[in-house]
Amino acid sequence: MLQVIMADKNKSGVYQRWDDGFVVRRMRRDEEPQVLEWSGALVTMSVDLQITLDMRGDDADGFYVGELNGEMVASLVETQVADDLRYIGYVYVVERYRRMGFARRLMTATHDIGRRHNWDGIIGLDALEYVESMYEKFDYKTAFKLTNFGGTVSAGVNRDGYGTDIIEV
């Protein structure tokens, strides 16, 4: 059974609660390091989460964690980019809890919260190859593919690649 709770009227920050002990709630500021650790283990991270957390109010929607019987086991961050565009990132479920539907619950709760606020726009995600199939299960479609490069460019670089050690990663 699912219980839907309006977090902005509830000091606990809980959005949804299930009978199996899983809860979607507002991320607390002291949980940021754990979310960064989870995500940083998968991809090179920047400081965008820290900056976004610093800019938001402590009661802002968009920063969610999934908790199972009191243990934080999942995360999802939704950031407003424009009036009609939001970005979802930091989607993570602790490995031993994967394939239990927790990512789906986080995604569904996020969409439900947007609908409660009468928001109906476009949602974009970074779909790295290892999560692309998961997002397709949520009816997202791949719009384009990116290629990441890493290395150092020297001042003497030219179009033939001389003066660089840039490689595709």
C-alpha positions as CSV (number, residue, x, y, z in Angstrom):
1,M,0.0,0.0,0.0
2,L,1.1,3.5,-0.8
3,Q,0.5,6.5,1.4
4,V,0.9,10.0,-0.3
5,I,1.9,12.8,2.0
6,M,2.3,16.5,1.1
7,A,5.7,17.3,2.4
8,D,5.2,21.1,2.4
9,K,2.5,20.5,5.1
10,N,4.5,17.9,6.9
11,K,7.6,18.9,8.9
12,S,9.2,15.4,8.4
13,G,9.6,16.1,4.7
14,V,8.1,12.7,3.8
15,Y,6.4,12.7,0.3
16,Q,5.4,9.0,0.1
17,R,5.5,6.0,2.3
18,W,5.0,2.3,1.4
19,D,4.0,-0.7,3.6
20,D,7.4,-2.4,3.0
21,G,9.2,0.4,4.9
22,F,10.3,2.4,1.9
23,V,9.9,6.2,2.1
24,V,10.6,9.0,-0.3
25,R,11.5,12.1,1.6
26,R,13.3,15.4,1.3
27,M,17.1,15.2,1.3
28,R,18.7,16.8,4.3
29,R,21.8,19.0,3.9
30,D,23.9,16.5,6.0
31,E,23.1,13.8,3.4
32,E,24.8,15.6,0.5
33,P,28.2,13.9,1.2
34,Q,26.7,10.4,0.9
35,V,24.9,11.3,-2.4
36,L,28.1,12.8,-3.8
37,E,30.0,9.6,-2.7
38,W,27.5,7.3,-4.5
39,S,27.6,9.4,-7.7
40,G,31.3,10.0,-7.6
41,A,31.9,6.3,-7.6
42,L,30.2,6.1,-11.0
43,V,31.2,9.3,-12.8
44,T,33.6,12.2,-12.4
45,M,31.7,14.7,-10.3
46,S,31.7,18.5,-10.4
47,V,30.4,20.8,-7.7
48,D,26.9,21.3,-9.1
49,L,25.1,19.5,-6.3
50,Q,26.9,21.5,-3.7
51,I,26.1,24.8,-5.4
52,T,22.5,23.8,-6.0
53,L,22.0,22.8,-2.4
54,D,23.5,26.1,-1.2
55,M,21.1,28.0,-3.4
56,R,17.9,26.2,-2.4
57,G,15.9,26.6,0.7
58,D,15.9,23.7,3.2
59,D,12.3,23.1,2.4
60,A,12.6,23.1,-1.4
61,D,11.2,20.2,-3.5
62,G,13.6,18.5,-5.9
63,F,16.1,16.9,-3.5
64,Y,14.9,13.4,-2.6
65,V,16.2,10.3,-0.9
66,G,14.7,6.9,-0.6
67,E,14.9,5.4,2.8
68,L,14.2,1.8,3.8
69,N,13.4,1.1,7.4
70,G,15.4,4.2,8.4
71,E,18.4,3.6,6.1
72,M,19.1,6.0,3.2
73,V,19.4,3.7,0.2
74,A,18.6,5.8,-2.8
75,S,18.7,9.4,-4.2
76,L,17.3,11.6,-6.9
77,V,17.8,15.3,-7.6
78,E,15.4,17.3,-9.9
79,T,16.6,20.8,-10.7
80,Q,14.5,23.5,-12.4
81,V,16.5,24.8,-15.4
82,A,13.8,26.9,-17.0
83,D,10.0,27.4,-16.5
84,D,9.3,24.4,-18.7
85,L,12.5,22.4,-18.3
86,R,13.7,20.3,-15.4
87,Y,16.8,18.1,-15.1
88,I,17.0,14.8,-13.2
89,G,20.3,13.6,-11.9
90,Y,22.0,11.8,-9.0
91,V,19.7,8.8,-9.5
92,Y,21.2,6.1,-7.4
93,V,20.2,3.0,-5.5
94,V,22.6,1.1,-3.2
95,E,23.6,-2.0,-5.0
96,R,22.1,-4.6,-2.6
97,Y,18.7,-2.8,-3.0
98,R,18.6,-2.7,-6.8
99,R,15.9,-4.4,-8.8
100,M,13.4,-3.8,-6.0
101,G,11.6,-0.9,-7.7
102,F,13.1,1.9,-5.6
103,A,14.3,4.0,-8.5
104,R,10.9,3.7,-10.1
105,R,9.3,4.8,-6.8
106,L,11.6,7.8,-6.7
107,M,10.9,8.7,-10.3
108,T,7.1,8.3,-9.8
109,A,7.1,10.4,-6.6
110,T,9.1,13.1,-8.4
111,H,6.5,13.2,-11.2
112,D,3.6,13.2,-8.7
113,I,5.1,16.1,-6.9
114,G,5.4,18.1,-10.1
115,R,1.8,17.3,-11.1
116,R,0.6,18.5,-7.6
117,H,2.3,21.8,-8.4
118,N,0.6,21.9,-11.8
119,W,4.0,21.6,-13.6
120,D,3.9,20.1,-17.1
121,G,7.1,20.5,-18.9
122,I,10.1,18.6,-20.3
123,I,12.4,16.5,-18.1
124,G,15.9,15.9,-19.2
125,L,18.4,13.3,-17.8
126,D,22.0,12.3,-18.3
127,A,21.5,8.7,-19.6
128,L,25.0,7.2,-19.4
129,E,25.0,3.9,-21.2
130,Y,24.7,1.8,-18.0
131,V,21.4,3.5,-17.0
132,E,19.9,4.2,-20.4
133,S,17.8,1.0,-20.4
134,M,16.5,1.8,-16.9
135,Y,15.3,5.2,-18.1
136,E,13.7,3.7,-21.2
137,K,11.6,1.6,-18.7
138,F,10.2,4.9,-17.4
139,D,9.3,5.9,-21.0
140,Y,12.2,8.3,-21.5
141,K,13.7,8.4,-25.0
142,T,17.3,8.9,-26.0
143,A,17.6,12.3,-27.8
144,F,21.3,12.2,-28.5
145,K,24.6,10.5,-27.5
146,L,27.6,12.3,-26.0
147,T,31.3,11.4,-26.2
148,N,33.4,12.3,-23.2
149,F,37.1,13.2,-23.6
150,G,39.8,13.5,-21.0
151,G,43.3,14.7,-20.9
152,T,45.4,17.8,-21.1
153,V,45.6,20.3,-24.0
154,S,48.8,22.2,-24.4
155,A,49.1,25.8,-25.8
156,G,50.6,24.3,-29.0
157,V,47.7,22.1,-29.9
158,N,46.5,22.0,-33.5
159,R,43.8,20.3,-35.5
160,D,45.9,17.2,-36.1
161,G,46.1,16.6,-32.4
162,Y,49.7,17.5,-31.9
163,G,50.4,18.9,-28.5
164,T,47.7,17.1,-26.7
165,D,47.0,13.8,-25.0
166,I,43.2,14.0,-25.2
167,I,41.6,10.6,-25.6
168,E,38.0,9.3,-25.7
169,V,36.8,8.0,-22.4
